[in-house]
Amino acid sequence: MDKYIDDMWKNGGEYTHQEKLYLECLSKQLPLFTGGVVLEIGPGTGKFAHELINKYNITKYYVLDIDKNINDSVEMLKTNCPKIEVVPVLSQNYRTLFNIDFDLIVSNVCIPETPKTYREDLLNNVIPNTINAMIIGQLGGWGREGHEEYEGWIKGLFNDNFHSVMCELTPYANCYSLTGCK
């Protein structure tokens, strides 16, 4: 199965066509978002970033990812969105993001899959400086360490930092769209 996913990734990530669905969730749940500085955590191939940049007035796009994957999204964005400043941040350097003000933080099916201490340190320090956030992923019950309390923690973080919080089930793989805005 891993070879299948690796082959699909090399072909542009055709195995996932959820970018438009997630963009619809963002438009519906964060209707006041118009653009600005964005941080995407785990941008994959960059397809969602490309869609987001085409729809909104994005001025700067930070991508946070692991060494193995970061160049996929960065190269795609630099090629297809040359007017946008793309700032790559390797996952081990995530603390450099702590003092930056973001208009939007977005992550598609990545945050629940990251190690607990990493995701908590990252989001506990970037969410307070963020106007809008959308985290898509499963909320629990999939058996990895730390996931049993993930739902309570992520919802608590959003409720503590945003005036408006929504959580809706998407039609894709039992994933929820958790959004917050100030």
N, CA and C of each residue as an Amber inpcrd file, in Angstrom:
protein
   546
   0.8200000  -1.1990000   0.0000000   0.0000000   0.0000000   0.0000000
   0.8630000   1.2610000   0.0000000   1.9810000   1.2680000   0.7520000
   2.8350000   2.4510000   0.7910000   3.3900000   2.7860000  -0.5830000
   3.7650000   1.7790000  -1.3800000   4.2590000   2.0320000  -2.7260000
   3.1640000   2.6860000  -3.5690000   1.9330000   2.2200000  -3.4220000
   0.8120000   2.8130000  -4.1570000   0.6770000   4.2970000  -3.8060000
   0.7240000   4.6060000  -2.5280000   0.6020000   6.0030000  -2.1030000
   1.7900000   6.8080000  -2.5960000   3.0040000   6.2510000  -2.4790000
   4.1870000   6.9570000  -2.9780000   4.0760000   7.2420000  -4.4680000
   3.6110000   6.2620000  -5.2590000   3.4470000   6.4660000  -6.7010000
   2.4020000   7.5370000  -6.9820000   1.3050000   7.5130000  -6.2510000
   0.2600000   8.5200000  -6.4520000   0.7810000   9.9030000  -6.0790000
   1.5730000   9.9760000  -5.0030000   2.1420000  11.2570000  -4.5720000
   3.0130000  11.8410000  -5.6910000   3.8430000  11.0030000  -6.2950000
   4.7170000  11.4560000  -7.3710000   3.9180000  11.9430000  -8.5810000
   2.7150000  11.4190000  -8.7450000   1.8580000  11.8210000  -9.8580000
   0.9460000  12.9790000  -9.5010000   1.2690000  13.6910000  -8.4640000
   0.4930000  14.8800000  -8.1100000  -0.5820000  14.6590000  -7.0800000
  -0.5850000  13.5300000  -6.4110000  -1.5170000  13.3070000  -5.3250000
  -2.9420000  13.0440000  -5.7660000  -3.1270000  12.3750000  -6.8880000
  -4.4750000  12.1430000  -7.4020000  -5.3590000  11.3460000  -6.4580000
  -4.7610000  10.6510000  -5.4770000  -5.5750000   9.8440000  -4.5750000
  -6.4380000  10.6900000  -3.6590000  -6.1820000  11.9740000  -3.5620000
  -7.0250000  12.8470000  -2.7430000  -7.5280000  14.0070000  -3.5780000
  -8.8170000  14.1290000  -3.6570000  -9.4350000  15.2110000  -4.4150000
 -10.3190000  16.0430000  -3.4890000  -9.8560000  16.2540000  -2.2870000
 -10.6820000  16.9260000  -1.2890000 -10.4230000  18.4300000  -1.2060000
  -9.5330000  18.9600000  -2.0280000  -9.1820000  20.3760000  -1.9310000
 -10.3960000  21.2830000  -2.0740000 -11.2210000  21.0250000  -3.0660000
 -12.4060000  21.8670000  -3.2790000 -13.4080000  21.7120000  -2.1380000
 -13.5660000  20.5060000  -1.6280000 -14.4400000  20.2640000  -0.4880000
 -13.9650000  21.0750000   0.7190000 -12.6690000  21.0450000   0.9860000
 -12.1350000  21.7710000   2.1300000 -12.2280000  23.2780000   1.9290000
 -12.0670000  23.7310000   0.7070000 -12.2270000  25.1530000   0.4120000
 -13.6710000  25.5850000   0.6510000 -14.6180000  24.7320000   0.3060000
 -16.0310000  25.0210000   0.5900000 -16.2790000  25.0970000   2.0920000
 -15.6620000  24.2000000   2.8560000 -15.7810000  24.2480000   4.3230000
 -15.2460000  25.5680000   4.8520000 -14.0900000  25.9870000   4.3450000
 -13.4990000  27.2390000   4.7920000 -14.4210000  28.4100000   4.4690000
 -14.9380000  28.4690000   3.2600000 -15.8300000  29.5580000   2.8550000
 -17.0880000  29.6040000   3.7140000 -17.6170000  28.4390000   4.0150000
 -18.8490000  28.3550000   4.7990000 -18.6050000  28.6890000   6.2690000
 -17.5440000  28.1320000   6.8440000 -17.3220000  28.2670000   8.2690000
 -16.5560000  29.5320000   8.6500000 -15.8230000  30.1190000   7.7190000
 -15.0710000  31.3530000   7.9810000 -15.4250000  32.3920000   6.9190000
 -16.6820000  32.8280000   6.8620000 -17.1190000  33.7070000   5.7790000
 -16.4650000  35.0930000   5.7790000 -15.8900000  35.5120000   6.8970000
 -15.2530000  36.8290000   6.9520000 -13.7870000  36.8040000   6.5140000
 -13.2310000  35.6250000   6.3220000 -11.8460000  35.5270000   5.8750000
 -11.7450000  35.9970000   4.4260000 -10.8300000  36.9300000   4.1660000
 -10.6500000  37.4460000   2.8080000  -9.2310000  37.2670000   2.2850000
  -8.2980000  36.9340000   3.1710000  -6.9280000  36.7480000   2.7220000
  -5.9340000  37.2110000   3.7660000  -4.6840000  37.3860000   3.3350000
  -3.6180000  37.8170000   4.2240000  -2.5160000  36.7910000   4.3060000
  -1.9350000  36.6750000   5.4930000  -0.8050000  35.7820000   5.7420000
  -1.3350000  34.4340000   6.2190000  -0.8860000  33.3670000   5.5500000
  -1.3940000  32.0210000   5.8200000  -0.2470000  31.1020000   6.2170000
  -0.5310000  30.2260000   7.1760000   0.3580000  29.1140000   7.5120000
  -0.4010000  27.8400000   7.2150000   0.1700000  26.9960000   6.3550000
  -0.4090000  25.6780000   6.1330000   0.5260000  24.6420000   6.7240000
  -0.0250000  23.8220000   7.5950000   0.7280000  22.7660000   8.2580000
   0.4860000  21.4730000   7.4820000   1.5530000  20.9290000   6.9230000
   1.4480000  19.7010000   6.1280000   0.7620000  19.9270000   4.7990000
   1.3090000  20.7870000   3.9400000   0.6340000  21.1310000   2.6850000
   0.6540000  20.0630000   1.6030000   1.3600000  18.9770000   1.8210000
   1.3630000  17.9050000   0.8210000   1.8600000  18.3870000  -0.5220000
   1.0720000  18.1660000  -1.5590000   1.4680000  18.5450000  -2.9170000
   1.2900000  20.0280000  -3.1930000   0.5880000  20.7430000  -2.3250000
   0.3500000  22.1710000  -2.5310000  -0.9330000  22.4730000  -3.2730000
  -1.7180000  21.4490000  -3.5860000  -2.9530000  21.6720000  -4.3440000
  -3.9530000  22.5400000  -3.5800000  -4.1200000  22.2900000  -2.2720000
  -5.0450000  23.1160000  -1.5010000  -4.5440000  24.5530000  -1.4400000
  -3.2420000  24.7330000  -1.2220000  -2.6570000  26.0770000  -1.1880000
  -2.9340000  26.8170000  -2.4840000  -2.7660000  26.1330000  -3.5940000
  -3.0170000  26.7320000  -4.8990000  -4.4710000  27.1810000  -5.0200000
  -5.3970000  26.3280000  -4.6070000  -6.8240000  26.6780000  -4.6430000
  -7.1100000  27.8800000  -3.7400000  -6.5380000  27.8760000  -2.5510000
  -6.7450000  28.9610000  -1.5910000  -6.2080000  30.2860000  -2.1390000
  -5.0340000  30.2470000  -2.7150000  -4.4240000  31.4550000  -3.2890000
  -5.2410000  31.9820000  -4.4560000  -5.8100000  31.0910000  -5.2510000
  -6.6410000  31.5340000  -6.3730000  -7.9620000  32.1480000  -5.9370000
  -8.4550000  31.7630000  -4.7690000  -9.7570000  32.2560000  -4.3100000
  -9.6530000  33.4990000  -3.4280000  -8.5750000  33.6170000  -2.6550000
  -8.4540000  34.6960000  -1.6710000  -7.2330000  35.5720000  -1.9710000
  -7.2200000  36.7390000  -1.3610000  -6.1190000  37.6870000  -1.5190000
  -5.0030000  37.3210000  -0.5300000  -4.2500000  36.2970000  -0.8480000
  -3.1660000  35.8220000   0.0160000  -1.9170000  36.6440000  -0.2910000
  -1.2930000  37.1710000   0.7640000  -0.1060000  38.0090000   0.5770000
   1.1900000  37.2630000   0.8470000   1.1400000  36.2680000   1.7360000
   2.3330000  35.5000000   2.0860000   1.8530000  34.1250000   2.5310000
   2.5530000  33.0770000   2.0910000   2.1210000  31.7110000   2.3780000
   3.2700000  30.9280000   2.9990000   3.1300000  30.6000000   4.2730000
   4.1010000  29.7640000   4.9720000   3.6790000  28.3040000   4.8150000
   4.6330000  27.4440000   4.5130000   4.3650000  26.0120000   4.4630000
   5.2850000  25.3310000   5.4780000   4.6880000  24.5410000   6.3490000
   5.4200000  23.8010000   7.3720000   5.2820000  22.3250000   7.0530000
   6.4140000  21.6680000   6.8340000   6.3520000  20.2530000   6.4790000
   7.6930000  19.5950000   6.7870000   7.7140000  18.2800000   6.6500000
   8.9380000  17.5170000   6.8710000   9.8500000  17.6260000   5.6490000
  11.1420000  17.3630000   5.8670000  12.1420000  17.4470000   4.7920000
  11.7100000  16.7130000   3.5350000  11.2040000  15.5010000   3.7230000
  10.8580000  14.6210000   2.6080000   9.7770000  15.2200000   1.6950000
   8.8740000  16.0270000   2.2470000   7.7160000  16.5030000   1.4780000
   7.6950000  17.9850000   1.1480000   8.4630000  18.7980000   1.8170000
   8.2910000  20.2470000   1.7130000   8.5200000  20.7870000   0.3000000
   9.4380000  20.1990000  -0.4310000   9.7310000  20.7240000  -1.7660000
   8.5910000  20.5370000  -2.7560000   7.7560000  19.5220000  -2.5390000
   6.6110000  19.3050000  -3.4400000   5.7060000  20.5300000  -3.4770000
   5.2970000  20.9890000  -2.3020000   4.3760000  22.1270000  -2.2510000
   5.0840000  23.4360000  -2.5940000   6.3060000  23.6170000  -2.1280000
   7.0250000  24.8710000  -2.3890000   7.2490000  25.0620000  -3.8850000
   7.7160000  24.0370000  -4.5650000   7.9630000  24.1500000  -6.0050000
   6.6730000  24.3790000  -6.7820000   5.6140000  23.6650000  -6.3910000
   4.3290000  23.8370000  -7.0750000   3.8220000  25.2740000  -6.9050000
   3.9440000  25.8240000  -5.7120000   3.4580000  27.1830000  -5.4660000
   4.3300000  28.2320000  -6.1560000   5.6220000  28.0440000  -6.1140000
   6.5020000  29.0150000  -6.7750000   6.2940000  29.0130000  -8.2830000
   5.9730000  27.8580000  -8.8490000   5.7160000  27.7590000 -10.2840000
   4.3530000  28.3260000 -10.6640000   3.3190000  27.9820000  -9.8990000
   1.9480000  28.3280000 -10.2680000   1.4200000  29.6040000  -9.6250000
   2.0970000  30.1080000  -8.6010000   1.6610000  31.3230000  -7.9090000
   2.8660000  32.2340000  -7.6990000   3.5240000  32.6630000  -8.7780000
   4.8040000  33.3770000  -8.6380000   4.7050000  34.7320000  -7.9440000
   3.5240000  35.3170000  -7.8380000   3.3840000  36.6310000  -7.1990000
   3.2590000  36.5380000  -5.6810000   3.0840000  35.3400000  -5.1630000
   2.9280000  35.1430000  -3.7300000   4.2720000  34.7570000  -3.1260000
   4.6170000  35.3920000  -2.0010000   5.8350000  35.0050000  -1.2950000
   5.5630000  33.6950000  -0.5590000   6.3160000  32.6630000  -0.8920000
   6.1900000  31.3570000  -0.2600000   7.3690000  31.1880000   0.6940000
   7.0600000  30.8890000   1.9580000   8.0860000  30.7430000   2.9800000
   8.0770000  29.3040000   3.4910000   9.0730000  28.5020000   3.1050000
   9.1360000  27.1290000   3.6000000   9.7440000  27.0890000   5.0010000
   9.1250000  26.2860000   5.8790000   9.6420000  26.0810000   7.2280000
   9.6850000  24.5780000   7.4690000  10.8770000  24.0610000   7.6880000
  11.0220000  22.6400000   7.9770000  10.4570000  22.3400000   9.3640000
   9.8750000  21.1690000   9.5000000   9.1860000  20.8160000  10.7450000
  10.0670000  20.9750000  11.9850000  11.3390000  20.6920000  11.8820000
  12.2120000  20.8280000  13.0440000  12.4530000  22.2940000  13.4300000
  12.1080000  23.2260000  12.5510000  12.2730000  24.6570000  12.8240000
  10.9440000  25.3420000  13.1410000   9.9430000  24.5860000  13.5490000
   8.5950000  25.1210000  13.7460000   8.5270000  26.2640000  14.7540000
   9.4420000  26.3210000  15.6870000   9.4000000  27.3790000  16.7130000
   9.6350000  28.7710000  16.1180000  10.2010000  28.8480000  14.9160000
  10.3910000  30.1540000  14.2740000   9.0510000  30.8030000  13.9250000
   7.9690000  30.0430000  13.9750000   6.6410000  30.5590000  13.6420000
   5.9210000  31.1690000  14.8480000   6.4780000  31.0380000  16.0440000
   5.7580000  31.3970000  17.2600000   5.4060000  32.8800000  17.3860000
   6.1580000  33.7730000  16.8350000   5.8810000  35.2030000  17.0150000
   5.3380000  35.8770000  15.7600000   4.8040000  35.0920000  14.8630000
   4.2620000  35.6350000  13.6160000   2.7490000  35.7170000  13.7340000
   2.1820000  36.8300000  13.2630000   0.7270000  36.9920000  13.2340000
   0.2020000  36.4180000  11.9270000  -0.7390000  35.4870000  12.0410000
  -1.3320000  34.8500000  10.8670000  -2.7980000  35.2470000  10.7410000
  -3.2270000  35.4320000   9.5060000  -4.6470000  35.6480000   9.2410000
  -5.3830000  34.3120000   9.1830000  -4.6550000  33.2520000   8.8270000
  -5.2540000  31.9230000   8.7500000  -4.1860000  30.8670000   8.9620000
  -4.5330000  29.8810000   9.7890000  -3.7570000  28.6460000   9.8770000
  -4.6720000  27.5570000   9.3590000  -4.1440000  26.7220000   8.4840000
  -4.9350000  25.6390000   7.9090000  -4.1040000  24.3620000   7.9030000
  -4.7890000  23.2580000   8.1440000  -4.1340000  21.9600000   8.0720000
  -5.1730000  20.9280000   7.6590000  -4.8370000  20.1720000   6.6380000
  -5.7490000  19.1650000   6.1090000  -5.2340000  17.7690000   6.4470000
  -5.8770000  17.1120000   7.3730000  -5.5960000  15.7320000   7.7480000
  -4.1180000  15.5360000   8.1060000  -3.5590000  16.4720000   8.8510000
  -2.1530000  16.3680000   9.2430000  -2.0000000  16.4430000  10.7620000
  -2.6100000  17.4080000  11.4010000  -2.4160000  17.6460000  12.8300000
  -2.7140000  16.4090000  13.6860000  -3.8300000  15.7040000  13.4770000
  -4.0690000  14.5340000  14.3250000  -3.0140000  13.4410000  14.1660000
  -2.2920000  13.4530000  13.0650000  -1.3030000  12.4120000  12.7930000
   0.0890000  12.7570000  13.3180000   0.2940000  13.9680000  13.8100000
   1.6110000  14.3590000  14.3150000   1.7500000  13.9430000  15.7770000
   2.9740000  13.7810000  16.2520000   3.1730000  13.4160000  17.6600000
   2.5600000  14.4610000  18.6000000   2.0180000  13.9780000  19.6860000
   1.2910000  14.8220000  20.6350000   2.1040000  16.0320000  21.1060000
   3.3250000  15.8230000  21.5680000   4.0920000  16.9440000  22.1170000
   4.3970000  17.9870000  21.0340000   4.6550000  17.5340000  19.8190000
   4.9350000  18.4560000  18.7130000   3.6970000  19.2960000  18.3870000
   2.5540000  18.6380000  18.1520000   1.3550000  19.3730000  17.7550000
   0.9000000  20.3180000  18.8490000   1.0270000  19.9040000  20.1170000
   0.5970000  20.7760000  21.2020000   1.5120000  21.9840000  21.3360000
   2.8200000  21.7830000  21.2540000   3.7470000  22.9200000  21.3330000
   3.5170000  23.8740000  20.1710000   3.3760000  23.3240000  18.9710000
   3.1400000  24.1470000  17.7850000   1.8570000  24.9540000  17.9110000
   0.7390000  24.2760000  18.0820000  -0.5540000  24.9890000  18.0710000
  -0.7640000  25.8450000  19.3130000  -0.2900000  25.4160000  20.4710000
  -0.4280000  26.2440000  21.6710000   0.2940000  27.5760000  21.5090000
   1.2890000  27.6260000  20.6310000   2.0700000  28.8450000  20.4490000
   1.7330000  29.6450000  19.1950000   1.0840000  29.0470000  18.2010000
   0.7270000  29.8320000  17.0090000  -0.7440000  30.2400000  16.9830000
  -1.6200000  29.4340000  17.5730000  -3.0470000  29.7660000  17.5740000
  -3.3300000  31.1200000  18.2470000  -2.6900000  31.4590000  19.3790000
  -2.9920000  32.7580000  19.9970000  -2.7030000  33.9670000  19.1000000
  -1.8090000  33.8260000  18.1110000  -1.4620000  34.9220000  17.1950000
  -2.1890000  34.8000000  15.8650000  -3.2940000  34.0900000  15.8470000
  -3.9920000  33.7910000  14.6050000  -5.4240000  34.2920000  14.6540000
  -5.8750000  34.8880000  13.5640000  -7.2440000  35.3960000  13.4920000
  -8.2300000  34.2840000  13.1430000  -7.8690000  33.4000000  12.2260000
  -8.7290000  32.3060000  11.7680000  -7.9220000  31.0180000  11.7170000
  -8.6050000  29.8990000  11.9530000  -7.9380000  28.5980000  11.8330000
  -8.9400000  27.5660000  11.3370000  -8.4320000  26.6280000  10.5320000
  -9.2280000  25.4990000  10.0870000  -8.3440000  24.2530000  10.1250000
  -8.7130000  23.3250000  11.0070000  -8.0010000  22.0680000  11.1360000
  -8.9630000  20.9640000  10.7040000  -8.5770000  20.2110000   9.7000000
  -9.4040000  19.1100000   9.2270000  -8.7210000  17.8020000   9.5890000
  -9.4950000  16.8930000  10.1450000  -8.9610000  15.5900000  10.5020000
  -9.9220000  14.8300000  11.3850000  -9.5650000  13.6070000  11.6800000
 -10.3760000  12.8040000  12.5840000 -10.1680000  13.3110000  14.0050000
 -11.1760000  13.1710000  14.8300000 -11.0860000  13.7050000  16.1870000
 -10.7090000  12.6690000  17.2350000 -10.6780000  11.4250000  16.9010000
 -10.2660000  10.4440000  17.8930000 -10.6680000   9.0430000  17.4960000
 -10.2780000   8.1120000  18.3570000 -10.6930000   6.7450000  18.1840000
  -9.8830000   5.9330000  17.1980000  -8.7000000   6.3970000  16.8030000
  -7.9460000   5.6140000  15.8330000  -6.7050000   4.9700000  16.4350000
  -6.5800000   5.0020000  17.7620000  -5.6460000   4.1340000  18.4530000
  -4.2020000   4.5360000  18.6100000  -3.7670000   5.6860000  18.1440000
  -2.3720000   6.0780000  18.3500000  -2.2230000   6.7810000  19.6930000
  -0.9910000   6.7900000  20.2080000  -0.7220000   7.4170000  21.5000000
  -1.1420000   8.8900000  21.4850000  -1.8230000   9.2990000  22.5270000
  -2.2120000  10.6980000  22.6700000  -3.5010000  11.0710000  21.9840000
  -4.0530000  10.1930000  21.1710000  -5.2600000  10.5470000  20.4410000
  -6.5160000  10.4410000  21.2710000  -6.4370000   9.7050000  22.3730000
  -7.6260000   9.5760000  23.1950000  -8.0520000  10.9200000  23.7960000
  -7.1100000  11.8180000  24.0440000  -7.4850000  13.1330000  24.5790000
  -7.3720000  14.2470000  23.5340000  -7.0500000  13.8920000  22.3030000
  -6.8730000  14.8940000  21.2490000  -8.1070000  15.7700000  21.0590000
  -9.2780000  15.1720000  20.9680000 -10.4960000  15.9430000  20.7160000
 -10.7210000  16.9930000  21.7950000 -10.5950000  16.6140000  23.0560000
 -10.7850000  17.5750000  24.1490000  -9.7660000  18.7000000  24.1120000
  -8.5130000  18.3410000  23.8270000  -7.4620000  19.3550000  23.7850000
  -7.6750000  20.3430000  22.6330000  -7.8990000  19.8310000  21.4120000
  -8.0070000  20.7220000  20.2530000  -9.2450000  21.6110000  20.3560000
 -10.3580000  21.0630000  20.8030000 -11.5610000  21.8840000  20.9630000
 -11.3680000  22.9130000  22.0730000 -10.7010000  22.5290000  23.1560000
 -10.4160000  23.4670000  24.2390000  -9.5220000  24.6070000  23.7740000
  -8.5030000  24.2770000  22.9900000  -7.5960000  25.2980000  22.4560000
  -8.3670000  26.2950000  21.5930000  -9.2400000  25.8020000  20.7370000
 -10.0420000  26.6770000  19.8840000 -11.0000000  27.5170000  20.7230000
 -11.6750000  26.8970000  21.6770000 -12.6220000  27.6490000  22.5220000
 -11.9250000  28.7160000  23.3570000 -10.6920000  28.4690000  23.7840000
  -9.9410000  29.4420000  24.5790000  -9.4140000  30.6040000  23.7480000
  -9.2570000  30.4210000  22.4370000  -8.5950000  31.4330000  21.6200000
  -9.4790000  32.1040000  20.5770000 -10.6510000  31.5660000  20.3090000
 -11.5120000  32.1270000  19.2740000 -12.8930000  32.4370000  19.8310000
 -13.4920000  33.4950000  19.3050000 -14.8480000  33.8710000  19.7200000
 -15.8900000  32.9640000  19.0840000 -15.6350000  32.5270000  17.8710000
 -16.5700000  31.6750000  17.1490000 -15.8650000  30.3840000  16.7580000
 -16.4310000  29.2520000  17.1700000 -15.8520000  27.9430000  16.8660000
 -16.9510000  27.0620000  16.2730000 -16.6190000  26.3800000  15.1840000
 -17.5390000  25.4330000  14.5520000 -16.8120000  24.1070000  14.3370000
 -17.5410000  23.0210000  14.4810000 -16.9950000  21.6980000  14.2140000
 -18.0550000  20.9240000  13.4570000 -17.7260000  20.5560000  12.2110000
 -18.6800000  19.8380000  11.3630000 -18.0150000  18.6360000  10.7170000
 -18.7720000  17.5630000  10.6310000 -18.3070000  16.3670000   9.9460000
 -18.2940000  16.6300000   8.4440000 -17.1820000  16.3050000   7.7890000
 -17.1100000  16.4310000   6.3330000 -17.5420000  15.0980000   5.7220000
 -17.8270000  15.0710000   4.4350000 -18.1820000  13.8030000   3.8000000
 -16.9800000  12.9050000   3.5090000 -15.7820000  13.2940000   3.9430000
 -14.5800000  12.5390000   3.6120000 -14.0050000  11.8260000   4.8390000
 -13.9430000  10.5180000   4.8210000 -13.1730000   9.6660000   5.7450000
 -13.3730000   9.9950000   7.2230000 -14.5750000  10.2900000   7.6300000
 -14.8770000  10.5920000   9.0260000 -14.0140000  11.7350000   9.5640000
 -13.6820000  12.6860000   8.6960000 -12.8940000  13.8460000   9.0950000
 -13.8180000  15.0060000   9.4420000 -13.4040000  15.7560000  10.4430000
 -14.1400000  16.9410000  10.8680000 -13.4040000  18.1840000  10.4260000
 -14.1520000  19.2320000  10.1870000 -13.5990000  20.5480000   9.9280000
 -13.8290000  21.3730000  11.1860000 -12.7700000  21.6700000  11.8960000
 -12.8210000  22.4860000  13.1030000 -12.3010000  23.8660000  12.7400000
 -13.1490000  24.8690000  12.8720000 -12.7370000  26.2330000  12.5150000
 -12.9410000  27.1640000  13.7040000 -12.1320000  28.1930000  13.7180000
 -12.2540000  29.2250000  14.7260000 -11.9090000  30.5700000  14.1450000
 -12.5770000  31.6130000  14.6390000 -12.2380000  32.9840000  14.2300000
 -12.4020000  33.9220000  15.4210000 -11.6120000  34.9900000  15.4050000
 -11.6530000  35.9900000  16.4890000 -12.5990000  37.0960000  16.1290000
